Amino acid sequence: MDAKDNERTREFVTALYEQNYKKLMSMVSKDPLCYPLTEDIVQETFFEAVRNMDKLLVHENPGGWLMKTARYKMSEVKRRMITRSKHETEAVEEEWAYLENEYGLVELNVILNAALDAHEKLLFHMFYFEGYSMKELASLERIQEGNLRVRMYRIRKKIEAYMETKNQKGRQ
């Protein structure tokens, strides 16, 4: 490109900017998701125009090309927002699930500490959380499996009785 071509290109870009800047700003700002980024989207649109100047110089409708490019830029912004929003939502849901689980475990621990003695709490934990079978626990306790079943039944009944007492006090 010689100096004359550079000057013509510069004049073309300036005219294109002056003719279309307000239109693009108006179009982009009407979209509530894109409104905060209106200026950025319009600037990126003109950046694309400069990058593609060889196509734009021979394009039959440069203003239409700019509008279409701006719409693509708006779509990109929305897609990024939605994707980010989904990731943020998933992260928040995971955090809530973790907190609810932790809260539930803390609450269960308070109940077990209040309702059971240390040995009963250990048996309850080993059976329900660590996955020991009745047979394994009976062997560890050196009692028959039937006796352990009765012991576990009594532990559950103690927890139920404690919960009923707490619920009755809560209603009063």
Secondary structure, 3 states (H helix, E strand, C coil): CCHHHHHHHHHHHHHHHHHHHHHHHHHHHCCCCCHHHHHHHHHHHHHHHHHCHHHHHHCCCHHHHHHHHHHHHHHHHHHHHHHHHHHHHHHHHHHHHHHHHHHHHHHHHHHHHHHCCHHHHHHHHHHHCCCCCHHHHHHHHCCCHHHHHHHHHHHHHHHHHHHHHHHHHHHC
